[in-house]
Each structure stands twice: as C-alpha cells, then as structure tokens.
Amino acid sequence: MEIPYFGEDFRVKSKLHSELPPASNSPNSIKISSLAAATAVMIGSDYFRPLTGFHDIEDAISICDKMQMKNKLFWPIPLLNIIDDIGKLEVGMTVNLIDPNFQDGRILGQQLIGSIHKITQKEKAKITESVFGTTDESHPGVSMISKMGNFLISGDLAINNHSYYSEDFPETFMTASEIRSRFVQNGFKRVVAFQTRNPMHRAHEELCKIAMEETQSDALLIHMLLGKLKQGDIPASVRDEAIRVMVEKYFDQNKVMVSGYGFDMLYAGPKEALLHAIIRQNCGCSFLIIGRDHAGVGDFYQAFEAQEIFHSDLVQESLEIKIFEADHTAYSKKLGRIVMMKDAQNHKLDDFMILSGTKVRSILEEGKTLPPEFARPEVAAVLGAYYKEKRVE
C-alpha cells in the first residue's frame, strides 16, 4: 500500500508561486539563521508537506498549546524565521533569504512576508518549554532559540537551491519526492526507516535488521541528518562514509537505501520524534524505528518518552506511518551476539557490553580501536582515521 503524503487534505498552493514577481525583482534581503535556512530547504524538499512557509505567532502558540495549527492540522514543532532587525520590511513584501552557510551572500530563496511580530521573552519561553520540555539554557535547542533575534517573520517561501546539502552530499541528499520515486522504481511497497545523527554501530545494524523482519518490510531506509549538530558530534561527511562501508558489506544492498536530509538537529526528544515521523511519511515509509532516548540529549528526557508520545489519540489519528518501538540493543556476552535487551532471558546488566557516546568518543580520542563487539572493523577504521586527523590538527 502506498503511504500518502502527510496532511494532504490541508495542502494549498503556495502564494509565492502564483502571485509574486520573480525573486530578482526584490531589492530586499534578510540574512536568516542556520535553522531557518534548513527549515526552508525542508519545506522546499517536501519533507514538511503540506506546509508552504514559516508559521506566524498564532500558529506557533497554537502548536505549543495543542500540537495543532489554527486550521486544525496536527503539527508538533513551530517552524520559525526569527531575525534580529526588520529594517524597512513590511507585510506583503517579497524578500530574498540570504543563506548563512555561505560567505558570498548567496540567495537561498524568497519569502512573502505574511506577518511581522515582535516576539517577547515570555513567548520564547513558552515555545522552548513546549518544544524541548525545558527553558534550561544548558539544553542546546533552548540556547539556540534564546540567542535568536526579536522579530518573527511568517509567510510562504520558495527555494532556489538546497543550500550546501546537495553540493557537499551529492550522492546522499535527496528530497522526499525523490525518495518516493526511488521506492517505486525499486518496487518497495513497505519500508521501515531508521533516523540517525550518528555513525551506525553493530547495535544499530542489528536493530534495523530486527525491525525489517518484525514489520515484514521489504526495504530499509537509512536516513541521516546532514545539518548542524551540537559541538563534539561526528560530522555528516564522516557519518556518511561510515554508514556506507557498513551497508556495503553487512546488508543486502537490494533492500537498503542510504539517503540524507538537510535539517539541523533540535534535540527535542518526543516532539522531534513526531517531526521525524512526518518526514518519513512524506518519504513514503510505512514505519519509523523509535528507540531509547530518540532525539534526546543529556538527561532531559525519559528513556522511552519519544515512544510514549505516539500513543495519544491525536497522534494516532493524524499519522499514517507507524512506529517500531525498539528497546536498547546491545552485545550479549552470554550469547555472543547483538540482542534487544528486553528479549534477553536470564541476563544481568553486566552481561551486556554497553558503550555510551561519551565512552566511544573517549576511546577514539585516545587513538584506541573500538571493540569488535561494538563496531564493525570497517566502521571503526573510518572513525579512527577521523579522530587521528583531529589529533594532528
């Protein structure tokens, strides 16, 4: 069964395509944030379908209050363009959006200004509390929002390009519609998606294989985030290489598709998991793997909070895609293989090999090799080479 695009009943034509003059006719330009640029790329790539632009303050508050826009469309996280200074901008203008990822003033696209709102600290706090579950500025998402400007600019947009994603990752970056088309070409009718911002280790590999079997899927989409991460995380180019060497040797390549999308990591836990589900439904996936502390950071979320949020009636009624609820996956010293911990009988915690992200980075930074129970040798080699280069720098 073909999975429909999300929110098709709410789909409307962007005003930018039907009513506005060409972008080059606009003398007004604004430099937007990295997150706003990534959001624009996601909208222009059909990942955030049926949305056609940035939310206004009323939609943002409505989403925070009840995960629905004013028109009743389910949406988990406001998509905002917040800038420092509006200058001479006015409602109804078409403005060029300057891509912050380049130094040459490159134009990412255009936005029709639907509204201009001076956002208050109280409104920012409400948004961060709703999206991240906290206003603690040690949370990277909260810190990012708090440093943004004071003017929220809503309105439809159109993009001229896909920023640096298509240039830096020509073999990996794809739009949602391109992924759907590839599924059709390959005859994939039931696809389970794996979201990742990290290199894939043996536990991730086995989790994907278990999910494929238990959901009776005929294909797996390994879909990596290509945008900005918090400091210390492994860059996308290294992740891309590590994932591809693993897939080449340890998966049936006729049943796996590796791709990436251009968005910054929010670390919004449960709310971001919902956004990830919308993204994968728009790709045409039937299932999304949601594991322990999905899209989490630090100790801000409970271990399986990102699974529990999918149990609500609103979410169940709004999404066609289903989730595969994964337990923590680890190497069993008793069995000599990777297992889901909940399925391992007569095991104590000491019977598993569990390496935290911090421990993995520590091993690699010290120039040591990751244990074979944890990482495939090909993956360990890619990561080791990256950290060796870092030490030289």
LOGUKOL-478566 format. One line per 8 residues: number of its first residue (from 1); for each residue x, y, z of C-alpha. Coordinates in steps of 0.05 Angstrom, whole numbers. Each point is the difference from the previous one (the first is absolute). Last residue first. Layout:
<rs>
NUM> X/Y/Z ~ ...
</rs>
This chain:
<rs>
393> 904/387/280 ~ 38/-65/7 ~ -50/-24/52 ~ -58/15/-46 ~ 32/-40/-57 ~ 6/-60/47 ~ -73/10/20 ~ -23/-4/-73
385> 45/-60/-15 ~ -27/-37/61 ~ -72/13/-22 ~ 12/-29/-69 ~ 39/-59/28 ~ -53/-15/53 ~ -53/-3/-54 ~ 41/-50/-40
377> 14/-41/62 ~ -74/-5/17 ~ -15/33/66 ~ -21/-23/70 ~ 20/-73/6 ~ 61/17/-43 ~ 26/47/55 ~ 13/72/-23
369> 74/11/-14 ~ 41/47/43 ~ 27/68/-21 ~ -18/34/66 ~ -52/41/-36 ~ -32/-63/-27 ~ -7/-33/69 ~ -26/65/31
361> -50/11/-57 ~ -28/-70/11 ~ -4/11/76 ~ -38/65/-9 ~ -48/-33/-49 ~ -13/-53/52 ~ 27/-70/-9 ~ -42/-59/23
353> 28/-71/0 ~ -53/-43/32 ~ 5/-54/54 ~ 16/53/52 ~ -72/24/-4 ~ -25/-68/21 ~ -28/-50/-50 ~ -45/-60/12
345> -41/11/-64 ~ 21/50/-53 ~ -62/27/-35 ~ -3/66/39 ~ 74/12/-15 ~ -11/-3/-75 ~ 57/-44/-23 ~ 69/4/-32
337> 40/-64/2 ~ 45/-43/43 ~ -57/-30/40 ~ 28/11/70 ~ 40/63/-17 ~ -63/30/-29 ~ 15/59/-45 ~ -51/55/5
329> -68/27/-24 ~ -42/45/45 ~ -73/-13/-15 ~ -31/17/-66 ~ -72/22/-12 ~ -13/-5/-75 ~ -42/60/-17 ~ -59/5/-47
321> -9/48/-59 ~ -71/22/-16 ~ 3/57/51 ~ -55/46/26 ~ -48/-47/36 ~ 55/-36/38 ~ 33/66/18 ~ -64/31/26
313> -20/-64/37 ~ 66/-1/39 ~ 44/-62/-5 ~ 53/34/-43 ~ 23/42/60 ~ 20/-65/35 ~ 54/-17/-50 ~ 39/65/9
305> -7/-6/75 ~ 37/-66/-1 ~ 63/17/39 ~ -28/62/36 ~ 22/66/-28 ~ 47/57/21 ~ 56/-45/26 ~ 52/19/-52
297> -28/6/-70 ~ -58/-35/-34 ~ -20/-11/-72 ~ -23/-71/19 ~ 16/-15/72 ~ -8/-75/-10 ~ -25/-19/-69 ~ -50/23/-51
289> 4/-37/-66 ~ -45/31/-52 ~ -51/-41/-39 ~ -40/3/-65 ~ 48/46/-37 ~ -23/43/-59 ~ 51/57/8 ~ -56/44/26
281> -14/-52/53 ~ 74/3/17 ~ -1/75/12 ~ -65/-4/40 ~ 31/-53/44 ~ 63/41/11 ~ -45/58/22 ~ -32/-46/51
273> 69/-22/25 ~ 18/74/6 ~ -57/10/49 ~ 22/-60/41 ~ 74/20/5 ~ 11/73/-21 ~ 74/-8/-15 ~ -10/51/-56
265> 47/-29/-52 ~ 7/44/-61 ~ -34/-21/-65 ~ 22/-20/-69 ~ -19/-72/-13 ~ 40/-63/-13 ~ -3/-65/-39 ~ 21/-72/4
257> -48/-51/-31 ~ 0/-72/21 ~ -34/-61/-29 ~ 42/-14/-62 ~ 62/17/41 ~ -11/-61/44 ~ 36/25/61 ~ 68/-13/33
249> 53/19/-51 ~ -26/59/-39 ~ -45/23/57 ~ 60/7/47 ~ 43/37/-50 ~ -58/47/-14 ~ -14/15/73 ~ 72/19/15
241> 5/45/-62 ~ -64/37/16 ~ 19/7/73 ~ 66/31/-19 ~ -32/50/-48 ~ -54/15/51 ~ 47/24/55 ~ 8/-40/64
233> -31/35/61 ~ 47/40/44 ~ -37/66/-6 ~ -75/-8/-12 ~ -24/-19/-69 ~ -11/39/-64 ~ -29/-32/-62 ~ 7/-67/-37
225> -49/-42/40 ~ 3/-72/-22 ~ -55/-43/-30 ~ 14/-74/-3 ~ -61/-23/-39 ~ -12/-75/7 ~ -38/-44/-49 ~ -51/-56/-8
217> -30/12/69 ~ -30/-58/39 ~ -4/47/61 ~ 36/-53/43 ~ 52/-17/-52 ~ 18/71/-21 ~ 1/22/73 ~ 47/-57/19
209> 47/18/-58 ~ 0/74/19 ~ 13/-17/74 ~ 58/-45/-21 ~ 34/57/-37 ~ -13/49/56 ~ 31/-47/51 ~ 59/-13/-47
201> 17/74/-4 ~ -30/52/-46 ~ 33/68/-3 ~ -43/52/35 ~ -57/48/-19 ~ -45/-58/-20 ~ -72/-14/-19 ~ -15/-71/-21
193> -59/-9/-47 ~ -43/-62/-13 ~ -25/-9/-71 ~ -61/-38/-25 ~ -13/6/-75 ~ 70/0/-29 ~ -2/-15/-75 ~ 68/30/-13
185> -26/54/-46 ~ -58/14/47 ~ 46/8/60 ~ 46/44/-42 ~ -60/45/-16 ~ -17/7/73 ~ 73/18/16 ~ -1/53/-54
177> -65/28/29 ~ 31/5/69 ~ 59/39/-28 ~ 68/-34/-5 ~ 68/13/31 ~ 46/-61/-3 ~ 39/-3/-66 ~ 6/75/-7
169> 20/11/73 ~ 40/64/3 ~ -35/35/-58 ~ -71/-28/13 ~ 5/18/74 ~ 34/67/-8 ~ -64/39/-13 ~ -55/-40/-34
161> -13/49/-57 ~ -47/56/-23 ~ -49/-9/57 ~ -71/25/4 ~ -33/30/61 ~ -68/13/31 ~ -5/45/60 ~ 20/16/71
153> 54/48/27 ~ 13/-4/75 ~ 40/59/26 ~ 40/-1/64 ~ 66/-33/-20 ~ 26/-70/14 ~ 45/-14/59 ~ -57/-29/42
145> -18/-49/-55 ~ 70/-30/-4 ~ 8/-5/75 ~ -67/-36/6 ~ 21/-49/-54 ~ 69/-13/31 ~ -30/-14/70 ~ 46/36/49
137> -48/58/-9 ~ -52/-33/45 ~ -68/21/-26 ~ -25/-72/-1 ~ -46/-50/-35 ~ 38/12/-65 ~ -57/21/-46 ~ -52/24/51
129> 49/32/49 ~ 39/31/-58 ~ -63/30/-30 ~ -27/26/66 ~ 67/31/17 ~ 3/35/-68 ~ -70/26/12 ~ 18/27/68
121> 64/31/-28 ~ -44/38/-49 ~ -2/-8/-75 ~ -8/62/-42 ~ -46/-25/-54 ~ 3/11/-75 ~ -53/-34/-43 ~ -10/-31/-68
113> 67/20/-29 ~ 7/-36/-67 ~ 66/-37/5 ~ 53/-13/-51 ~ 56/-50/-11 ~ 70/-20/21 ~ 34/62/-25 ~ 76/-1/6
105> 31/57/39 ~ 70/-24/-15 ~ 18/-27/69 ~ -43/-62/-5 ~ -38/-39/53 ~ -40/61/21 ~ -43/-4/-64 ~ -30/68/-15
97> -76/-3/-7 ~ -24/48/-54 ~ -62/39/20 ~ -70/6/-30 ~ -39/55/34 ~ -72/-10/22 ~ 12/19/73 ~ 56/51/5
89> 75/-2/6 ~ 35/67/8 ~ 51/-24/51 ~ -28/-65/29 ~ 59/-12/47 ~ 23/-61/38 ~ -36/-56/-36 ~ -46/-58/20
81> -26/-46/-55 ~ -40/-53/35 ~ -26/-70/-12 ~ -41/-17/61 ~ 7/-72/25 ~ -52/-56/6 ~ -49/13/-58 ~ -70/-28/-6
73> -42/42/-48 ~ -58/32/38 ~ -2/63/-44 ~ 29/40/58 ~ 59/-48/3 ~ -2/-61/45 ~ 48/-28/51 ~ -46/24/56
65> 30/59/37 ~ 68/6/-34 ~ -31/-10/-69 ~ -52/54/16 ~ 56/46/23 ~ 39/-9/-65 ~ -63/6/-42 ~ -16/67/32
57> 72/23/-4 ~ 4/-12/-75 ~ 28/-65/-29 ~ 52/-1/-56 ~ -19/-24/-69 ~ -34/-49/-47 ~ -22/-54/49 ~ -32/-63/-29
49> 55/-27/0 ~ 58/8/48 ~ 46/-48/-38 ~ -23/27/-67 ~ 70/24/-19 ~ -19/74/0 ~ -26/-6/71 ~ 63/-36/23
41> 45/50/-35 ~ -38/57/34 ~ 8/-34/67 ~ 75/-7/-11 ~ 4/74/-15 ~ -41/16/61 ~ 45/-44/43 ~ 63/32/-27
33> -28/68/15 ~ -24/50/-53 ~ 34/57/-35 ~ -53/46/-28 ~ -5/29/-71 ~ -43/54/-30 ~ 12/24/-71 ~ -51/-49/-28
25> -3/-5/-76 ~ 49/-59/0 ~ -52/-40/37 ~ -48/-1/-58 ~ -68/34/13 ~ -50/-32/48 ~ -70/-27/-7 ~ 1/-73/-20
17> 66/-29/23 ~ 7/41/64 ~ -72/-10/20 ~ 17/-73/13 ~ -54/-47/-24 ~ -40/-33/55 ~ 5/-69/31 ~ -43/-8/62
9> -35/-64/-23 ~ 70/-26/-19 ~ 22/2/73 ~ 59/-48/-6 ~ 14/-29/-69 ~ -36/-66/-10 ~ 31/-68/15 ~ -5/-45/-61
1> -27/-69/18
</rs>
